[in-house]
């Protein structure tokens, strides 16, 4: 596609439920990033995928968070046993993988945990 | 430690006046510097970046930024502000010695008043 897409755009869930967020990167982009943005705050790095290398999971806030990526395409971010503090916008970005290259962002998934 | 500072939470400018959004950084090596804009309920859009070469970088929507190595700054500027420039602006830096990860500023809310 022309840009990064994410689904769903909005998700409301109850505390304790699991949620799965999806990201479709720009075709050909080998690098994929997940970020969390709490209301009125900056971006918090969660996880990074680059090609077939082991992902960098150093930003995941707890073991309730996990992410997968199939090859160089779709990625899913899963949050198990959601908590109210998980409420945020989850942003996905992709890039060509070169250090100087720009990250292009999707529109985000707005998650609300009740 | 690698860091990015956007010292102003909010900047108010009258339409037609020049605007500046400040960014300073701290990295151990040579930086790659980026500016992104976020409109309400939207993802981040790339504005411009500095990789190497000319210290004055021109980007989208009439914005430009000047890389100042001695002051470790990368301030975003525009000669004449538009009401439609009102948004949240993020500065980010990549330390090329540390690879791929972007370090993000907390963001500056720019308000352009008619």
gemmi code that builds the backbone of each chain (N, CA, C; Angstrom):
import gemmi

chains = {
    "A": [
        ("UNK", (0.817, -1.193, 0.000), (0.000, 0.000, 0.000), (0.856, 1.250, 0.000)),
        ("UNK", (0.200, 2.399, -0.039), (0.900, 3.657, -0.132), (1.544, 4.047, 1.186)),
        ("UNK", (0.962, 3.636, 2.293), (1.487, 4.042, 3.576), (1.333, 2.932, 4.584)),
        ("UNK", (1.692, 3.249, 5.834), (1.522, 2.299, 6.921), (0.059, 2.309, 7.355)),
        ("UNK", (-0.506, 1.141, 7.487), (-1.885, 1.077, 7.962), (-1.946, 0.295, 9.272)),
        ("UNK", (-2.907, 0.649, 10.096), (-3.079, -0.001, 11.383), (-4.562, -0.294, 11.603)),
        ("UNK", (-4.796, -1.392, 12.286), (-6.177, -1.725, 12.628), (-6.222, -2.424, 13.979)),
        ("UNK", (-7.326, -2.253, 14.716), (-8.402, -1.297, 14.426), (-7.945, 0.134, 14.693)),
        ("UNK", (-8.738, 1.097, 14.285), (-8.385, 2.479, 14.581), (-8.699, 2.817, 16.032)),
        ("UNK", (-9.736, 2.202, 16.536), (-10.122, 2.378, 17.932), (-10.474, 1.019, 18.524)),
        ("UNK", (-10.137, 0.853, 19.805), (-10.470, -0.391, 20.490), (-10.810, -0.070, 21.933)),
        ("UNK", (-12.018, -0.487, 22.331), (-12.422, -0.362, 23.722), (-12.535, -1.761, 24.287)),
        ("UNK", (-11.915, -2.000, 25.416), (-11.923, -3.325, 26.000), (-12.082, -3.225, 27.509)),
        ("UNK", (-12.408, -4.353, 28.096), (-12.545, -4.387, 29.543), (-11.244, -4.836, 30.177)),
        ("UNK", (-10.979, -4.330, 31.341), (-9.795, -4.725, 32.089), (-9.736, -6.247, 32.195)),
        ("UNK", (-8.541, -6.787, 31.918), (-8.344, -8.220, 32.005), (-8.464, -8.962, 30.687)),
        ("UNK", (-9.028, -8.296, 29.688), (-9.148, -8.936, 28.369), (-7.840, -8.796, 27.589)),
        ("UNK", (-7.668, -9.667, 26.614), (-6.518, -9.572, 25.710), (-6.915, -8.776, 24.462)),
        ("UNK", (-5.969, -8.023, 23.921), (-6.215, -7.300, 22.672), (-5.069, -7.549, 21.704)),
        ("UNK", (-5.389, -7.464, 20.435), (-4.396, -7.658, 19.385), (-4.491, -6.491, 18.423)),
        ("UNK", (-3.367, -5.850, 18.190), (-3.305, -4.695, 17.300), (-2.462, -5.079, 16.086)),
        ("UNK", (-2.874, -4.585, 14.939), (-2.226, -4.998, 13.696), (-1.581, -3.811, 12.992)),
        ("UNK", (-0.445, -4.096, 12.356), (0.253, -3.069, 11.578), (0.684, -3.656, 10.240)),
        ("UNK", (0.343, -2.952, 9.157), (0.812, -3.300, 7.822), (1.819, -2.245, 7.380)),
        ("UNK", (3.086, -2.589, 7.274), (4.092, -1.574, 6.924), (4.075, -1.258, 5.439)),
        ("UNK", (4.844, -0.276, 5.071), (5.022, 0.044, 3.659), (5.744, -1.119, 2.987)),
        ("UNK", (5.277, -1.491, 1.819), (5.859, -2.622, 1.108), (7.346, -2.400, 0.862)),
        ("UNK", (8.150, -3.404, 1.202), (9.593, -3.300, 0.983), (10.363, -2.779, 2.185)),
        ("UNK", (9.668, -2.253, 3.168), (10.349, -1.766, 4.365), (10.709, -2.946, 5.262)),
        ("UNK", (12.001, -3.021, 5.586), (12.460, -4.152, 6.389), (12.368, -3.879, 7.885)),
        ("UNK", (12.319, -2.614, 8.253), (12.296, -2.250, 9.675), (10.885, -1.853, 10.092)),
        ("UNK", (10.495, -2.294, 11.273), (9.165, -1.985, 11.797), (9.277, -1.694, 13.294)),
        ("UNK", (8.594, -0.653, 13.729), (8.676, -0.192, 15.105), (7.264, -0.086, 15.695)),
        ("UNK", (7.165, -0.375, 16.971), (5.943, -0.086, 17.724), (6.289, 0.921, 18.822)),
        ("UNK", (5.377, 1.907, 18.962), (5.507, 2.914, 20.003), (4.183, 3.026, 20.757)),
        ("UNK", (4.277, 3.545, 21.962), (3.081, 3.872, 22.732), (3.107, 5.373, 23.018)),
        ("UNK", (1.950, 5.995, 22.884), (1.847, 7.417, 23.182), (0.673, 7.636, 24.125)),
        ("UNK", (0.991, 7.951, 25.363), (-0.058, 8.266, 26.310), (-0.541, 9.684, 26.068)),
        ("UNK", (-1.721, 9.982, 26.533), (-2.377, 11.253, 26.268), (-1.483, 12.417, 26.674)),
        ("UNK", (-1.203, 13.294, 25.713), (-0.427, 14.488, 25.991), (1.052, 14.265, 26.184)),
        ("UNK", (1.527, 13.060, 25.846), (2.930, 12.755, 26.076), (3.637, 12.396, 24.781)),
        ("UNK", (4.926, 12.185, 24.887), (5.731, 11.823, 23.732), (5.653, 10.344, 23.438)),
        ("UNK", (6.534, 9.895, 22.552), (6.532, 8.505, 22.102), (7.409, 7.647, 22.997)),
        ("UNK", (6.897, 6.490, 23.329), (7.619, 5.507, 24.134), (7.904, 4.293, 23.258)),
        ("UNK", (9.163, 4.012, 23.021), (9.558, 2.879, 22.187), (9.153, 1.565, 22.856)),
        ("UNK", (8.596, 0.672, 22.056), (8.199, -0.634, 22.582), (9.076, -1.755, 22.018)),
        ("UNK", (9.100, -1.885, 20.685), (9.789, -3.015, 20.072), (10.180, -2.659, 18.649)),
        ("UNK", (11.226, -3.324, 18.155), (11.773, -3.053, 16.828), (12.077, -4.371, 16.135)),
        ("UNK", (11.647, -4.478, 14.884), (11.952, -5.621, 14.035), (12.800, -5.143, 12.859)),
        ("UNK", (13.834, -5.915, 12.523), (14.650, -5.612, 11.356), (14.907, -6.918, 10.615)),
        ("UNK", (14.265, -7.066, 9.483), (14.459, -8.245, 8.650), (14.232, -9.520, 9.436)),
        ("UNK", (15.182, -10.425, 9.315), (15.083, -11.715, 10.002), (15.853, -11.748, 11.312)),
        ("UNK", (16.358, -10.581, 11.723), (17.100, -10.529, 12.984), (16.153, -10.657, 14.168)),
        ("UNK", (16.728, -11.042, 15.301), (15.923, -11.116, 16.523), (15.420, -9.718, 16.876)),
        ("UNK", (14.152, -9.594, 17.215), (13.624, -8.259, 17.534), (14.227, -7.697, 18.812)),
        ("UNK", (14.278, -6.372, 18.863), (14.685, -5.671, 20.081), (13.441, -5.419, 20.910)),
        ("UNK", (13.308, -6.143, 21.993), (12.106, -6.051, 22.828), (12.344, -5.204, 24.073)),
        ("UNK", (13.418, -4.434, 24.072), (13.843, -3.761, 25.294), (12.842, -2.734, 25.813)),
        ("UNK", (11.941, -2.263, 24.965), (10.988, -1.256, 25.401), (9.662, -1.797, 25.910)),
        ("UNK", (9.462, -3.092, 25.796), (8.190, -3.649, 26.249), (8.068, -3.477, 27.756)),
        ("UNK", (6.961, -2.891, 28.227), (6.876, -2.524, 29.639), (6.651, -3.697, 30.594)),
        ("UNK", (6.117, -4.791, 30.105), (5.900, -5.954, 30.972), (5.738, -7.188, 30.106)),
        ("UNK", (5.704, -8.345, 30.759), (5.556, -9.593, 29.996), (4.133, -9.788, 29.478)),
        ("UNK", (3.246, -8.847, 29.766), (1.905, -8.920, 29.182), (1.927, -8.455, 27.722)),
        ("UNK", (3.002, -7.786, 27.352), (3.133, -7.248, 26.002), (4.008, -8.179, 25.169)),
        ("UNK", (3.567, -8.466, 23.953), (4.372, -9.243, 23.025), (4.054, -8.788, 21.613)),
        ("UNK", (4.956, -9.078, 20.701), (4.727, -8.708, 19.306), (5.373, -9.739, 18.412)),
        ("UNK", (4.769, -9.891, 17.245), (5.301, -10.794, 16.238), (5.291, -10.091, 14.898)),
        ("UNK", (6.163, -10.577, 14.033), (6.159, -10.084, 12.662), (6.413, -11.261, 11.739)),
        ("UNK", (5.625, -11.356, 10.711), (5.758, -12.419, 9.723), (6.655, -11.931, 8.593)),
        ("UNK", (7.875, -12.406, 8.550), (8.806, -11.985, 7.513), (9.016, -10.492, 7.545)),
        ("UNK", (8.794, -9.849, 6.418), (8.924, -8.403, 6.346), (7.564, -7.777, 6.081)),
        ("UNK", (6.521, -8.393, 6.627), (5.196, -7.842, 6.384), (4.502, -7.514, 7.697)),
        ("UNK", (3.319, -8.039, 7.846), (2.430, -7.650, 8.931), (3.039, -7.930, 10.299)),
        ("UNK", (2.721, -7.040, 11.243), (3.099, -7.247, 12.635), (1.860, -7.135, 13.511)),
        ("UNK", (1.845, -7.924, 14.578), (0.771, -7.821, 15.563), (1.373, -7.559, 16.940)),
        ("UNK", (0.775, -6.646, 17.646), (1.141, -6.348, 19.030), (0.014, -6.878, 19.907)),
        ("UNK", (0.350, -7.732, 20.834), (-0.651, -8.339, 21.707), (-0.434, -7.862, 23.141)),
        ("UNK", (-1.516, -7.456, 23.753), (-1.486, -7.091, 25.165), (-2.423, -8.040, 25.896)),
        ("UNK", (-1.866, -8.790, 26.796), (-2.663, -9.749, 27.573), (-3.104, -9.112, 28.890)),
        ("UNK", (-4.247, -9.539, 29.336), (-4.764, -9.110, 30.658), (-4.638, -7.591, 30.801)),
        ("UNK", (-5.287, -6.892, 29.896), (-5.122, -5.437, 29.837), (-5.452, -4.762, 31.165)),
        ("UNK", (-4.730, -3.685, 31.402), (-4.924, -2.847, 32.581), (-5.296, -1.446, 32.121)),
        ("UNK", (-5.864, -0.666, 33.015), (-6.284, 0.679, 32.647), (-5.103, 1.531, 32.209)),
        ("UNK", (-3.936, 1.292, 32.777), (-2.760, 2.082, 32.398), (-2.248, 1.748, 31.000)),
        ("UNK", (-2.815, 0.712, 30.383), (-2.452, 0.392, 28.999), (-3.175, 1.311, 28.013)),
        ("UNK", (-4.139, 2.066, 28.484), (-4.882, 2.977, 27.612), (-3.922, 4.000, 27.005)),
        ("UNK", (-3.900, 4.046, 25.700), (-2.952, 4.909, 24.987), (-3.218, 4.767, 23.497)),
        ("UNK", (-2.482, 5.539, 22.719), (-2.447, 5.323, 21.276), (-1.197, 4.510, 20.966)),
        ("UNK", (-1.378, 3.442, 20.208), (-0.265, 2.586, 19.819), (0.057, 2.875, 18.352)),
        ("UNK", (1.273, 3.336, 18.140), (1.713, 3.754, 16.815), (2.701, 2.751, 16.246)),
        ("UNK", (2.558, 2.500, 14.975), (3.476, 1.639, 14.247), (4.189, 2.483, 13.201)),
        ("UNK", (5.448, 2.209, 12.973), (6.214, 2.907, 11.939), (7.060, 1.896, 11.185)),
        ("UNK", (7.372, 2.215, 9.939), (8.286, 1.361, 9.190), (9.309, 2.223, 8.468)),
        ("UNK", (10.430, 1.611, 8.141), (11.463, 2.307, 7.383), (12.226, 1.282, 6.557)),
        ("UNK", (13.093, 1.794, 5.689), (13.839, 0.900, 4.812), (14.912, 0.136, 5.565)),
        ("UNK", (15.208, 0.559, 6.781), (16.181, -0.148, 7.594), (17.552, 0.505, 7.616)),
        ("UNK", (17.762, 1.466, 6.736), (19.045, 2.181, 6.751), (19.014, 3.231, 7.859)),
        ("UNK", (20.158, 3.509, 8.451), (20.202, 4.386, 9.626), (19.693, 5.782, 9.334)),
        ("UNK", (19.916, 6.256, 8.104), (19.528, 7.625, 7.818), (18.099, 7.754, 7.322)),
        ("UNK", (17.439, 6.617, 7.196), (16.126, 6.667, 6.577), (15.030, 7.043, 7.555)),
        ("UNK", (14.007, 7.660, 6.995), (12.893, 8.176, 7.766), (11.966, 7.049, 8.198)),
        ("UNK", (11.430, 7.179, 9.395), (10.363, 6.289, 9.835), (9.036, 6.905, 9.408)),
        ("UNK", (8.194, 6.090, 8.808), (6.874, 6.528, 8.384), (5.839, 5.871, 9.279)),
        ("UNK", (4.936, 6.698, 9.781), (4.005, 6.251, 10.805), (2.618, 5.942, 10.248)),
        ("UNK", (1.990, 4.976, 10.879), (0.577, 4.735, 10.645), (-0.266, 5.678, 11.483)),
        ("UNK", (-1.591, 5.625, 11.313), (-2.486, 6.538, 12.031), (-2.670, 6.177, 13.496)),
        ("UNK", (-2.247, 4.976, 13.880), (-2.352, 4.589, 15.274), (-3.631, 3.841, 15.601)),
        ("UNK", (-3.566, 3.102, 16.699), (-4.748, 2.470, 17.292), (-4.951, 3.084, 18.663)),
        ("UNK", (-6.130, 3.641, 18.861), (-6.447, 4.249, 20.153), (-7.096, 3.186, 21.024)),
        ("UNK", (-6.415, 2.798, 22.089), (-6.894, 1.738, 22.987), (-7.403, 2.352, 24.275)),
        ("UNK", (-8.608, 1.961, 24.648), (-9.195, 2.392, 25.902), (-9.563, 1.163, 26.711)),
        ("UNK", (-8.990, 1.054, 27.889), (-9.276, -0.072, 28.776), (-10.157, 0.424, 29.914)),
        ("UNK", (-11.339, -0.150, 29.991), (-12.307, 0.303, 31.001), (-12.176, -0.462, 32.305)),
    ],
    "B": [
        ("UNK", (24.393, 9.991, 28.405), (23.176, 9.333, 27.930), (22.606, 10.110, 26.751)),
        ("UNK", (22.002, 9.367, 25.854), (21.381, 9.992, 24.689), (20.077, 10.662, 25.126)),
        ("UNK", (19.851, 11.853, 24.650), (18.619, 12.541, 25.045), (18.267, 13.630, 24.053)),
        ("UNK", (17.008, 14.004, 24.082), (16.498, 15.115, 23.295), (15.647, 15.969, 24.208)),
        ("UNK", (15.824, 17.282, 24.127), (15.044, 18.190, 24.952), (14.287, 19.181, 24.081)),
        ("UNK", (13.019, 19.284, 24.341), (12.195, 20.346, 23.753), (11.760, 21.190, 24.943)),
        ("UNK", (12.429, 22.302, 25.172), (12.264, 23.027, 26.435), (10.912, 23.701, 26.619)),
        ("UNK", (10.183, 23.871, 25.534), (8.884, 24.558, 25.630), (7.757, 23.557, 25.439)),
        ("UNK", (6.865, 23.473, 26.430), (5.693, 22.612, 26.268), (4.756, 23.192, 25.214)),
        ("UNK", (4.697, 24.531, 25.152), (3.764, 25.198, 24.243), (4.393, 26.485, 23.726)),
        ("UNK", (4.138, 26.755, 22.453), (4.587, 27.998, 21.831), (3.379, 28.660, 21.185)),
        ("UNK", (3.184, 29.918, 21.470), (2.072, 30.687, 20.900), (2.625, 31.747, 19.961)),
        ("UNK", (2.085, 31.791, 18.747), (2.552, 32.725, 17.735), (1.338, 33.302, 17.012)),
        ("UNK", (1.411, 34.559, 16.682), (0.348, 35.160, 15.878), (0.537, 34.801, 14.411)),
        ("UNK", (-0.572, 34.588, 13.743), (-0.518, 34.251, 12.313), (0.267, 35.321, 11.556)),
        ("UNK", (1.138, 34.852, 10.666), (1.950, 35.762, 9.868), (3.312, 36.062, 10.468)),
        ("UNK", (3.456, 35.792, 11.752), (4.751, 36.011, 12.401), (5.654, 34.806, 12.215)),
        ("UNK", (6.966, 35.007, 12.355), (7.866, 33.848, 12.291), (7.720, 32.990, 13.547)),
        ("UNK", (7.981, 31.701, 13.367), (7.899, 30.803, 14.510), (9.192, 30.010, 14.654)),
        ("UNK", (9.492, 29.650, 15.896), (10.625, 28.788, 16.215), (10.189, 27.789, 17.266)),
        ("UNK", (10.470, 26.528, 17.018), (10.257, 25.476, 18.005), (11.629, 24.884, 18.309)),
        ("UNK", (11.996, 24.911, 19.578), (13.373, 24.582, 19.944), (13.585, 23.100, 20.221)),
        ("UNK", (14.801, 22.668, 19.887), (15.204, 21.279, 20.157), (16.703, 21.255, 20.403)),
        ("UNK", (17.111, 20.627, 21.491), (18.529, 20.379, 21.728), (18.706, 18.897, 21.985)),
        ("UNK", (19.911, 18.412, 21.739), (20.137, 16.977, 21.827), (21.469, 16.685, 22.499)),
        ("UNK", (21.592, 15.435, 22.914), (22.858, 14.969, 23.469), (23.082, 13.548, 22.996)),
        ("UNK", (24.111, 13.378, 22.169), (24.492, 12.037, 21.708), (26.005, 11.927, 21.752)),
        ("UNK", (26.490, 10.711, 21.734), (27.927, 10.504, 21.848), (28.627, 10.624, 20.507)),
        ("UNK", (27.890, 10.391, 19.432), (28.498, 10.452, 18.109), (27.824, 11.501, 17.246)),
        ("UNK", (27.934, 11.334, 15.949), (27.273, 12.255, 15.031), (25.779, 11.941, 14.968)),
        ("UNK", (24.948, 12.973, 15.016), (23.505, 12.713, 15.063), (22.836, 12.743, 13.701)),
        ("UNK", (21.777, 11.969, 13.588), (20.775, 12.178, 12.551), (19.580, 12.793, 13.271)),
        ("UNK", (19.051, 13.887, 12.748), (18.015, 14.643, 13.450), (16.755, 14.736, 12.604)),
        ("UNK", (15.626, 14.636, 13.262), (14.335, 14.586, 12.569), (13.338, 15.503, 13.269)),
        ("UNK", (12.428, 16.041, 12.472), (11.240, 16.719, 12.998), (10.003, 16.056, 12.406)),
        ("UNK", (9.032, 15.825, 13.301), (7.736, 15.289, 12.908), (6.639, 16.201, 13.445)),
        ("UNK", (5.491, 16.174, 12.769), (4.326, 16.927, 13.218), (3.173, 15.959, 13.425)),
        ("UNK", (2.382, 16.237, 14.453), (1.205, 15.402, 14.724), (-0.015, 16.300, 14.855)),
        ("UNK", (-0.939, 16.129, 13.922), (-2.201, 16.852, 13.994), (-3.157, 16.057, 14.884)),
        ("UNK", (-4.168, 16.711, 15.431), (-5.079, 16.029, 16.374), (-5.643, 14.726, 15.803)),
        ("UNK", (-5.563, 13.684, 16.615), (-6.117, 12.363, 16.259), (-5.498, 11.793, 14.980)),
        ("UNK", (-4.279, 12.170, 14.721), (-3.579, 11.640, 13.545), (-2.233, 11.049, 13.979)),
        ("UNK", (-1.652, 10.259, 13.083), (-0.303, 9.766, 13.325), (0.720, 10.849, 13.077)),
        ("UNK", (1.976, 10.505, 13.224), (3.052, 11.472, 13.019), (3.407, 11.575, 11.543)),
        ("UNK", (3.616, 12.805, 11.108), (4.032, 13.035, 9.731), (5.453, 13.597, 9.730)),
        ("UNK", (6.270, 13.062, 8.856), (7.650, 13.507, 8.715), (7.694, 14.904, 8.112)),
        ("UNK", (8.509, 15.791, 8.700), (8.686, 17.148, 8.181), (10.023, 17.323, 7.475)),
        ("UNK", (11.098, 16.964, 8.169), (12.431, 17.144, 7.602), (13.442, 16.404, 8.453)),
        ("UNK", (14.655, 16.285, 7.878), (15.721, 15.613, 8.613), (17.070, 16.199, 8.225)),
        ("UNK", (18.004, 16.089, 9.153), (19.400, 16.430, 8.894), (20.219, 15.154, 9.006)),
        ("UNK", (20.966, 14.893, 7.937), (21.859, 13.734, 7.949), (23.306, 14.210, 7.874)),
        ("UNK", (23.601, 15.006, 6.858), (24.932, 15.555, 6.686), (24.829, 16.705, 5.704)),
        ("UNK", (25.920, 17.464, 5.558), (25.906, 18.508, 4.548), (25.447, 19.841, 5.087)),
        ("UNK", (24.680, 20.559, 4.283), (24.224, 21.903, 4.607), (23.478, 21.917, 5.937)),
        ("UNK", (23.862, 22.847, 6.800), (23.244, 22.901, 8.122), (21.792, 23.351, 8.093)),
        ("UNK", (21.392, 24.039, 7.040), (20.006, 24.485, 6.921), (19.245, 23.490, 6.063)),
        ("UNK", (18.240, 22.893, 6.660), (17.461, 21.861, 5.990), (16.052, 22.390, 5.729)),
        ("UNK", (15.586, 22.214, 4.519), (14.223, 22.636, 4.185), (13.325, 21.412, 4.084)),
        ("UNK", (12.091, 21.587, 4.576), (11.186, 20.453, 4.595), (9.808, 20.798, 4.067)),
        ("UNK", (8.845, 20.014, 4.528), (7.467, 20.155, 4.061), (6.808, 21.395, 4.655)),
        ("UNK", (5.777, 21.889, 3.945), (4.897, 22.960, 4.431), (5.646, 24.252, 4.751)),
        ("UNK", (6.797, 24.480, 4.134), (7.540, 25.710, 4.340), (8.416, 25.736, 5.580)),
        ("UNK", (8.513, 24.614, 6.277), (9.349, 24.549, 7.469), (10.809, 24.335, 7.094)),
        ("UNK", (11.677, 24.807, 7.968), (13.105, 24.566, 7.849), (13.693, 24.419, 9.242)),
        ("UNK", (14.882, 23.853, 9.296), (15.546, 23.686, 10.583), (17.042, 23.863, 10.373)),
        ("UNK", (17.692, 24.402, 11.405), (19.121, 24.645, 11.317), (19.865, 23.785, 12.317)),
        ("UNK", (20.785, 22.996, 11.797), (21.638, 22.166, 12.639), (22.792, 23.021, 13.138)),
        ("UNK", (22.967, 23.078, 14.452), (24.061, 23.829, 15.050), (24.842, 22.880, 15.943)),
        ("UNK", (25.983, 22.441, 15.443), (26.738, 21.426, 16.166), (27.310, 21.957, 17.476)),
        ("UNK", (27.782, 23.184, 17.490), (28.393, 23.733, 18.696), (27.367, 23.915, 19.817)),
        ("UNK", (26.147, 24.231, 19.433), (25.087, 24.398, 20.423), (24.234, 23.151, 20.584)),
        ("UNK", (24.564, 22.116, 19.853), (23.796, 20.851, 19.837), (22.302, 21.135, 19.754)),
        ("UNK", (21.951, 21.936, 18.759), (20.547, 22.303, 18.593), (20.074, 22.014, 17.169)),
        ("UNK", (18.783, 21.921, 17.042), (18.150, 21.666, 15.733), (16.762, 22.295, 15.788)),
        ("UNK", (16.729, 23.611, 15.837), (15.469, 24.339, 15.999), (14.674, 24.364, 14.699)),
        ("UNK", (13.387, 24.208, 14.835), (12.461, 24.237, 13.694), (11.953, 25.662, 13.507)),
        ("UNK", (11.909, 26.099, 12.241), (11.518, 27.482, 11.984), (10.597, 27.570, 10.779)),
        ("UNK", (9.840, 28.666, 10.754), (9.033, 28.996, 9.588), (8.903, 30.513, 9.546)),
        ("UNK", (9.105, 31.129, 8.391), (9.118, 32.597, 8.326), (7.772, 33.244, 8.623)),
        ("UNK", (6.681, 32.567, 8.245), (5.361, 33.158, 8.405), (4.367, 32.068, 8.789)),
        ("UNK", (3.888, 32.128, 10.016), (3.044, 31.041, 10.531), (1.625, 31.111, 9.973)),
        ("UNK", (1.043, 29.929, 9.810), (-0.354, 29.796, 9.409), (-1.142, 29.162, 10.545)),
        ("UNK", (-2.428, 29.491, 10.630), (-3.274, 28.866, 11.652), (-3.231, 27.346, 11.521)),
        ("UNK", (-3.143, 26.871, 10.290), (-3.120, 25.428, 10.047), (-1.835, 24.753, 10.514)),
        ("UNK", (-0.844, 25.532, 10.914), (0.391, 24.950, 11.469), (0.195, 24.520, 12.926)),
        ("UNK", (-0.912, 24.883, 13.521), (-1.174, 24.505, 14.913), (-1.212, 22.980, 15.021)),
        ("UNK", (-0.337, 22.448, 15.860), (-0.194, 20.993, 15.982), (0.850, 20.712, 17.055)),
        ("UNK", (1.132, 19.432, 17.206), (2.164, 18.986, 18.149), (3.409, 18.618, 17.354)),
        ("UNK", (4.553, 19.132, 17.755), (5.788, 18.932, 17.015), (6.787, 18.145, 17.852)),
        ("UNK", (7.373, 17.129, 17.221), (8.331, 16.272, 17.910), (9.682, 16.324, 17.206)),
        ("UNK", (10.721, 16.456, 18.015), (12.091, 16.356, 17.557), (12.618, 14.971, 17.949)),
        ("UNK", (13.442, 14.383, 17.105), (14.010, 13.070, 17.405), (15.435, 13.001, 16.890)),
        ("UNK", (16.258, 12.200, 17.547), (17.653, 12.061, 17.144), (18.031, 10.596, 17.124)),
        ("UNK", (18.838, 10.240, 16.157), (19.426, 8.912, 16.116), (20.936, 9.060, 16.224)),
        ("UNK", (21.495, 8.384, 17.208), (22.939, 8.341, 17.338), (23.433, 7.229, 16.420)),
        ("UNK", (24.143, 7.593, 15.373), (24.481, 6.584, 14.375), (25.446, 5.540, 14.912)),
        ("UNK", (26.080, 5.838, 16.043), (26.942, 4.828, 16.637), (26.135, 3.771, 17.373)),
        ("UNK", (24.870, 4.085, 17.638), (24.032, 3.150, 18.358), (22.975, 2.527, 17.464)),
        ("UNK", (23.047, 2.837, 16.171), (22.170, 2.144, 15.231), (20.835, 2.805, 15.031)),
        ("UNK", (19.796, 2.026, 15.140), (18.521, 2.360, 14.554), (17.587, 3.204, 15.411)),
        ("UNK", (17.741, 3.143, 16.727), (16.668, 3.668, 17.572), (16.662, 5.186, 17.585)),
        ("UNK", (15.466, 5.738, 17.474), (15.275, 7.169, 17.605), (14.981, 7.513, 19.059)),
        ("UNK", (15.604, 8.587, 19.526), (15.301, 9.132, 20.842), (14.398, 10.339, 20.613)),
        ("UNK", (13.260, 10.371, 21.294), (12.234, 11.382, 21.018), (12.162, 12.440, 22.108)),
        ("UNK", (11.925, 13.680, 21.670), (11.576, 14.726, 22.607), (10.143, 14.551, 23.066)),
        ("UNK", (9.769, 15.307, 24.082), (8.433, 15.186, 24.674), (7.364, 15.885, 23.853)),
        ("UNK", (7.776, 16.689, 22.890), (6.814, 17.373, 22.045), (6.559, 18.799, 22.481)),
        ("UNK", (6.265, 19.647, 21.499), (5.905, 21.046, 21.749), (4.602, 21.338, 21.032)),
        ("UNK", (3.652, 21.851, 21.778), (2.373, 22.213, 21.182), (2.491, 23.622, 20.610)),
        ("UNK", (2.250, 23.731, 19.322), (2.331, 25.020, 18.642), (0.923, 25.530, 18.397)),
        ("UNK", (0.650, 26.730, 18.870), (-0.660, 27.343, 18.682), (-0.477, 28.635, 17.897)),
        ("UNK", (-1.125, 28.690, 16.750), (-1.058, 29.880, 15.902), (-2.413, 30.589, 16.010)),
        ("UNK", (-2.372, 31.816, 16.454), (-3.610, 32.567, 16.670), (-3.862, 33.519, 15.513)),
        ("UNK", (-5.126, 33.565, 15.028), (-5.453, 34.425, 13.887), (-5.288, 35.908, 14.230)),
    ],
}
model = gemmi.Model(1)
for chain_id, residues in chains.items():
    chain = gemmi.Chain(chain_id)
    for i, (resn, *xyz) in enumerate(residues, 1):
        res = gemmi.Residue()
        res.name, res.seqid = resn, gemmi.SeqId(i, " ")
        for name, pos in zip(("N", "CA", "C"), xyz):
            atom = gemmi.Atom()
            atom.name, atom.element = name, gemmi.Element(name[0])
            atom.pos, atom.b_iso = gemmi.Position(*pos), 0.0
            res.add_atom(atom)
        chain.add_residue(res)
    model.add_chain(chain)
structure = gemmi.Structure()
structure.add_model(model)
structure.setup_entities()
